[in-house]
Amino acid sequence: MSRTEITIAGVGGQGSILAGDILGSAAVSHAGLFAVKTQAYSSELRGGFAAAWVIVSDEPVVYPRVTAPDLLVAQAQDAVDRFVGTLRPGGILIVDSDMIASPPDGPWRVFGIPATSISRNDIGLPITANMVMLGALWDVSRLIPREAFEAAISSAVPSGKDRINLEAFAQGVDQVKRFSSRE
């Protein structure tokens, strides 16, 4: 693996920063890897820009800035507009297809995951769309053992909400499997 750079971005309230926290925790606390996370968000509480940048490595991370992500998880059109130009050629773009109707073409592989619909209609809790996207991220990257992701999710969410968040994560994994079978 050596070094994998990931950008997770959306708008405030979608849980992009929490998703980055979970990814970093899964790597460090539950998989014995090295990771660093940085984040930025606009001053609005909901609806403004929000992003997390995570580097996962099997060696200490000496330069903590994501410069050309291998993976971009975009939960909103603004996230694609801001960050798709930084995605390395051959990288992976995962989009919430409910929020981004037409992902841009480019030298990357695209996965459209209907995370917002799944979280509303199948899970019954709209705020779990970020967990659906984490499930997709796990399945396309396999950077960290699934059990590490699940343990990090259980540790990060409010008490009693782990089951529903783990179900959302599993739905994201399932969506990638469905997507891959259509290719």
C-alpha positions in Angstrom: 0.0 0.0 0.0 2.7 2.5 1.1 0.7 5.8 0.8 -2.9 6.3 -0.3 -4.5 9.8 -0.4 -8.2 10.3 0.0 -10.4 13.3 -0.2 -14.0 13.1 1.3 -16.0 16.2 0.5 -19.5 17.6 0.5 -21.4 20.3 2.2 -21.9 21.0 5.9 -24.3 18.5 7.5 -23.5 15.6 5.2 -20.9 14.1 7.6 -17.8 14.3 5.4 -15.6 15.3 8.3 -17.0 12.5 10.5 -16.3 10.0 7.6 -12.7 11.2 7.5 -12.4 10.7 11.3 -13.8 7.2 11.0 -11.4 6.4 8.1 -8.4 7.6 10.1 -9.5 5.8 13.3 -10.1 2.6 11.4 -6.5 2.8 10.0 -4.7 3.7 13.2 -6.7 2.3 16.1 -8.1 -0.8 14.5 -5.8 -1.8 11.7 -2.3 -0.8 13.0 -1.6 1.5 10.1 -0.5 5.1 10.0 -2.8 7.9 9.1 -3.2 11.6 9.1 -6.3 13.7 8.6 -6.8 17.3 7.9 -10.1 19.1 7.4 -11.6 22.4 6.3 -15.1 23.8 6.3 -16.8 27.1 5.6 -18.4 29.2 8.4 -21.9 28.1 7.7 -23.2 25.3 9.9 -25.1 23.5 7.2 -24.8 23.9 3.4 -21.3 25.3 3.2 -18.2 23.6 2.0 -16.8 20.7 4.1 -13.9 18.4 3.4 -11.6 15.9 5.0 -8.3 14.8 3.6 -6.9 11.5 4.9 -3.6 9.8 4.1 -3.3 6.1 5.0 0.1 4.4 4.9 1.9 1.4 6.2 4.8 3.8 7.0 4.9 7.0 9.1 3.4 9.9 7.2 6.1 12.6 7.0 4.2 14.9 4.6 0.6 15.3 5.8 -0.9 17.1 2.8 -3.1 15.4 0.2 -1.8 16.6 -3.2 -3.2 14.2 -5.7 -5.8 11.9 -4.1 -6.1 8.4 -5.2 -9.8 8.4 -4.2 -12.3 11.3 -4.1 -15.6 10.7 -2.3 -17.9 13.5 -3.4 -21.3 13.9 -1.6 -22.3 17.1 -3.4 -21.8 18.9 -6.8 -19.7 21.5 -5.1 -17.3 18.8 -3.9 -16.8 17.5 -7.5 -16.4 21.1 -8.8 -13.7 21.9 -6.2 -11.7 18.7 -6.1 -12.1 16.5 -9.3 -9.2 18.4 -10.8 -6.9 17.2 -8.1 -7.8 13.5 -8.5 -4.8 11.6 -9.9 -5.1 10.0 -13.3 -6.3 6.4 -12.8 -7.9 7.3 -9.4 -11.3 6.5 -8.2 -14.2 9.0 -8.0 -17.2 7.9 -5.8 -20.2 10.2 -6.1 -23.6 10.3 -4.4 -25.6 9.9 -7.6 -28.6 11.5 -5.9 -26.7 14.7 -5.5 -24.4 14.6 -8.6 -26.4 13.7 -11.7 -23.5 13.8 -14.2 -20.0 13.1 -12.8 -17.3 14.6 -15.1 -15.5 12.4 -17.5 -11.8 12.0 -16.9 -8.9 9.6 -16.5 -10.5 8.0 -13.4 -13.0 5.3 -12.6 -16.4 6.5 -11.4 -18.8 4.8 -9.0 -22.3 6.4 -8.6 -23.8 5.4 -5.3 -27.4 6.6 -4.5 -26.4 7.2 -0.9 -29.0 9.8 -0.1 -31.9 7.6 -1.4 -30.6 4.6 0.5 -30.2 6.5 3.7 -33.7 8.0 3.4 -35.7 5.1 1.9 -33.9 1.9 3.0 -32.3 2.9 6.3 -34.9 5.5 7.3 -32.3 8.0 8.6 -31.0 10.5 6.1 -27.9 11.4 8.1 -26.4 8.0 7.3 -25.6 8.8 3.7 -21.9 9.3 4.8 -21.9 5.7 6.1 -23.2 4.5 2.8 -20.4 6.3 1.1 -17.8 4.9 3.5 -19.1 1.4 2.6 -18.5 2.2 -1.0 -15.1 3.6 -0.2 -14.2 0.4 1.7 -15.3 -1.9 -1.1 -13.6 -0.1 -4.0 -10.3 0.4 -2.0 -10.0 -2.5 0.5 -7.3 -0.3 2.2 -8.3 -1.4 5.7 -9.9 -4.6 6.9 -13.7 -4.3 7.0 -13.7 -5.2 10.7 -11.5 -2.2 11.3 -14.0 0.1 9.6 -16.9 -1.4 11.5 -15.2 -1.1 14.8 -14.3 2.6 14.1 -18.0 3.3 13.1 -19.2 1.7 16.3 -16.8 3.8 18.3 -17.6 7.1 16.6 -21.4 7.1 16.5 -23.7 7.8 19.4 -24.5 5.0 21.7 -27.3 2.8 20.4 -26.9 4.1 16.8 -24.1 1.6 15.8 -26.5 -1.0 14.3 -28.2 1.5 11.9 -24.8 3.1 10.9 -23.3 -0.4 10.2 -26.4 -1.2 8.1 -25.8 1.9 6.1 -22.1 1.0 5.7 -23.2 -2.5 4.5 -25.6 -1.0 2.0 -22.7 1.0 0.5 -20.7 -2.2 0.1 -23.7 -3.8 -1.5 -24.1 -0.9 -4.0 -20.6 -1.3 -5.2 -21.2 -5.0 -5.8 -24.3 -4.1 -7.8 -22.5 -1.4 -9.7 -19.6 -3.8 -10.6 -22.0 -6.4 -11.9 -23.3 -3.9 -14.4 -19.9 -3.1 -15.9 
